[in-house]
Amino acid sequence: MTGYPLPLAERFGQHALAGSRTLRWSRALDAAPDARLGTEAALRADQIDRLSAPRPDICHMSMDRPRIMGILNVTPDSFSDGGQHFALSDAVARAMAMAVDVDILDIGGESTRPGAREVPAAEEIARTAPVIRALRRAGLTTPISIDTRKAAVAAAALDAGADMVNDVTALRFDPDMAALVADRAVPICLMHSVADPETMQDHADYRDVLSEVYDHLAERMDVAEAAGIDRARMIVDPGIGFGKTEDHNIKLLQGLGLLHALGVPVLLGASRKRFIGSIGGAEAADDRMPGSLAVALHGAAQGIHILRVHDTAETRQALLLWEALAGNEGQNENGT
């Protein structure tokens, strides 16, 4: 894998990065892409368009700046907040509090932490659909994503008022999921993962993790499109921590810019994950907020469109400062 030489960044530095209103190629792509995009200043027009063009709106939100997705796990065993919002009243209260700071809520009823076992669909529905229904009845208008790999759970959530599906298996787990998403015409986040949560860390083996994650996501996008899902409704996620070692996670984070060549919004979910604690010296997951903010701001600088986080108010404040500081990046003396 080879990075872009400086002349390429200089030549194409006027191009926006993945539709961003503040970022240009020069900073984010120098450290990322590989030979797929060439090492000479000879990108084709379609490649330039995929790297630069504005991304389609998701849930009626523009993707020209980083959006915050707040995590709400309605589970007893999630790695960070398991059990904290398991009761309906607690889940609704937390969601309403987060809605002040987030652009979208991601509600899940099955832990996908390493080693987690599968939850029956009926139980997962019982955990998630009532929360979504209660939030809509309370007047919440914030977009809601259902974090599930099961079509039945997704269908129940959409019926209750959810707006999109976040599938950590990128349609690999349930053969009915693709048809459901196509039929409902809702956005879908396709995440890279291997095996299943119970065994995925046994399969953390890559020759080139960045290239292999990119190729997998490209293939899953093709599968989704063949099933009738419009690419304008697709989001991709590199799956930090899902079947990856600390070294794999770091390499993916360093090379996030490559994922923009897929031409769709990119979601980053690294909040409070184990590698942050390992590097930052924070054993307990809820002590990893400072490190999570560092990774979130790194993602923002790489053009990430959606940041999936636990610490929503802190991330909002950090992004407001980041946006103020980055607001004039890429502009010349004429303001263009």
N, C-alpha and C positions, 0 to 999 in steps of 0.2 A: 504494500500500500504506500502511495506517495502523496504528499500534500500539494496544494496549489503553489506554484512558484509566485514570487511577489509580482512579476509583471502582469499576471492574470488578474490579480486583485486590483492592481492599478488601472488596468484597461477597463474592467467592468465595475469599478467601484461606484459608478453612478447608479447602478441597478439596486432597487430595493431588495431586501432579503425576505422572500416568502410573503410578500405583500405588506411588510412592516411599514409603518409610517415614520419610523425613526432609524431603523437599521439598514446598513448597506453591506454588500458582500465582503468588503475588505477585511473586516474584523472577524466575522463568524466563519468564513469558508477557508481561510488560509490554513487553519489547523485541522480541517476535517476531511474533505472528500478524497476519493481514491481514483484509481485509473478509469473507473466507469465514465467519469466526466472529462477525462483527458488531463494531461499535464502540460499541454501547450495551450496558447490562447486561441483555441479553435473550436469553441463550443458551438453547437448547432442552434438554430433559432428556437427549436422546440425545447432544448435543454435550458436555454436562457429563460424561456417562458416558465418552465416548471420551477426554476429556482427563484424567480422574481415575481410572478403574477400574484395579484391579490387572491386570497383563498376565499371560497364561498362562505357566506354566513352560516353559522351553526346555531340552531335554535334562535334564529333572528338576531344573532349577535355578530358583529363584524369581527374579523380575525386580524385586524391591523395593529393590535397591541395584545400583550399577554393577558389572558383571562384566568380568573381564579376558580377552580373547582374545589368545593369544600367536601371533605370526606365525612360521611356518616355511616359508621358500621353498626348495624343492628344485630350484633352477634355477641355470644358470650366469650369468644376466644380469639378475636383479632389481635395481632401482635402488639398494637399500641393502645387502642381504646376499647378492647373487648370487655363487654359487660357494662360499660359506662352508660350506654344509651339503649340497653336491651328492652327496657320497659317502654311502652308506647308513649307515655307522657314525657319521659326523659328524652326520647328520640325527637319528638315534636318540639320540645323546648330548645334542644340543641340546634335543630334545623332552623328554627325561627331566629335564634341568636346569630347563627352563621350567615343567614340571608342578608344581613346588613353589609357584609364584607365580600360576599362571593358573587360570581356571575352565574354559577350553576352549582347545584348540589348533586353529589354522587352517592346514592344510597345502596348499600349492599347487605345481604343477609347470610352470606357464606364466606367464612375466612378463606383467603387464598395464600396465607403465610406458608413458608416452607414447613412441610410435615402435616398440614391440615387435611382432615378427612372430608369427604363429600357429605353435603347436607341434602336430605331428600327434598325434592322440588316443593312438595306440599308444605313442609316446614319453612322453607325459604320464602314461599309466598306469604305464609302467615306472619313472618317477621317484617316483610317489606311493604306489601300492598296496603295494609291498614295505616302505616305511617304516611305514605304518599297520599292516600285518600284524606286523611285527617289534615294534612298540610293544605291541600287544595280547598277543603271545606273551611279552613281558617282564613282563606283569602290569599295564601302565598302564590305569587305569580312567577317567582324565580324558576327558570328551567330546571328540571330534574332528570338526572340520568340514573338508570337502574344498572347496577354493577352485578352482572350475572352471566353465566355461561349456558343457562338453560332457557329454552324457548318458552316453556310454560310460565316460568317466573317473569320473563320479559313481557309476555302477553298480559299477565295479571297487573304488572306495574304500569304498562301503557294504558290499560283500561282504567286504572286508578288515577291517572293523570301525569304519568312520566312522559318525557319528551324524546329521550334517546336511550340507546343501549350501549353499555360498556362491557365488551366481551374479552376477558383476559386470554381466551384461547383463539381469538380471531376466527370464530366460526368452526373450529375444529372439533369441539366437544359434542355439540348437539346438531344432528343433521337437519333439524327443523328450524334452526335459528335464522339461517340466511333467508328462507322463504318468508318467515314472519317479518323480518326487517324490510324486505322488499315490498311486501304487501302493505305494511303500515307506512312506508315511505318516511322513515325516521332516520336520523343520523346514527351511525354505528362507529364505535372506536374499536379498531383492530389492534390488539396487543401481541407482541412477540412473546411466546412462552414455549417451553418444551415439556413433554410428558404431562404430569398433573401435579398439583400442589404437594401431594404426599410424597412424591418421588423426584420432583424436578431438580433438586440440588445434586442428585446422582447423575444427572445428564448435563452438567455444566462443562461441556467440552467443545471448544471451538478452535479451528485453525486461525480464523480471523473474525473475531466476534462482530465487528462493525459491518463488514461486508455480508456476513451470514445473516445478521438481523435485517439488514436492508433487503437482501434477496428474499427472505421469508416474507417480509411485509409486502413486497411487490407481488409475490405469488398469491398471498391471501387477498390482496386487492383485486387481482384477476379473478379469483374464485368468487368473490363477492359480486363483482360486475357481471360475471356469467350467470349468477343467480338472480339478476335483475336489480341489484342495488346500484344506484347512480353514484359515480365517483364524487360528485358534488356533496354527497352526504357521508363521505368516509373521513375518518380521522385515524392516524397511526400513533402507536406508542411503542417505544423500544423495549419496554418491560424490564426496567431496572429492578434487579433483585430476583427476577423470576428465572431460575435455572442459570444464574450467573454468579461468579465469584466477585470478590472485591475488585480484583484487577479488571475483570470484564466490565463491571459497572463504570470504572474510571475511564476505560477506553471508549465506551459508548458515550459518556458525558463529554469527553474531549472531542468526539467526532459527530456530535448531534447535527451539525450543519449538513452532513450528507443526506439526511432523511428528507430535507426539503426538495431533493431531486425527485421524490415521489409525487410532488405536486399537490399535496393535500395538507390540511392542518396537522401539526404534531403536538401530541400531549406528552407531558413528562410527569411521571409519578414516582418521586424518590423520597417523599416526605418521611422522616423519622426512620428510615430503613437502616438495617444493621451496619452497612459499610460506613454510614455517617457516624454511628456510635464508635465503631472500631477506629476510624481515623481521628475522630474528634475527642475520644476519651469519654464517651457518655454511654455507660452500660444500659441504663434504663431508657426505653423508647421515648418517654415523655420529657427526657432531658436533652433531646436532640433538636430542639427548635432552632438554636443559632446555626448549627450545621445545615439544617434543612433550608434555612433562609439563604445561606451561601450557595447551595446547589440551585435553588430557585432563581436567584439572580444570575447565576451562570447560564441557566437555561434561557432566561429572558434575553441575555446578551447573544445567545445563539439563535434567536428568532423563534423560540418555542411559543406556540399559540395558546396552549392551555396548561396551567400548572395545577396539578392535583395535590392538595395539601391538607394537613390537619390544622395547622396554626394559621387560621384564616385572617384574623385581624392583624397579626404581625406581618404576614405576607403582603397584605394590602398596603400597610404602611411602607414596607420596604420597596414595593413596586412603585408607589407614588413618588418616592425619592429617586428611584432609578429612572423613571420616566422623565422627571424634571431635569436630571443630569444628562440623560441621553437624548433629549428632545431635539438638539440641533445637530446630532451626528449625521454625517454624510451630506450636509448642506454646504454649498460654496458661498462666496461673498454675495452672490445675487439671490440667495435664499432658495435655490432650486436643488 
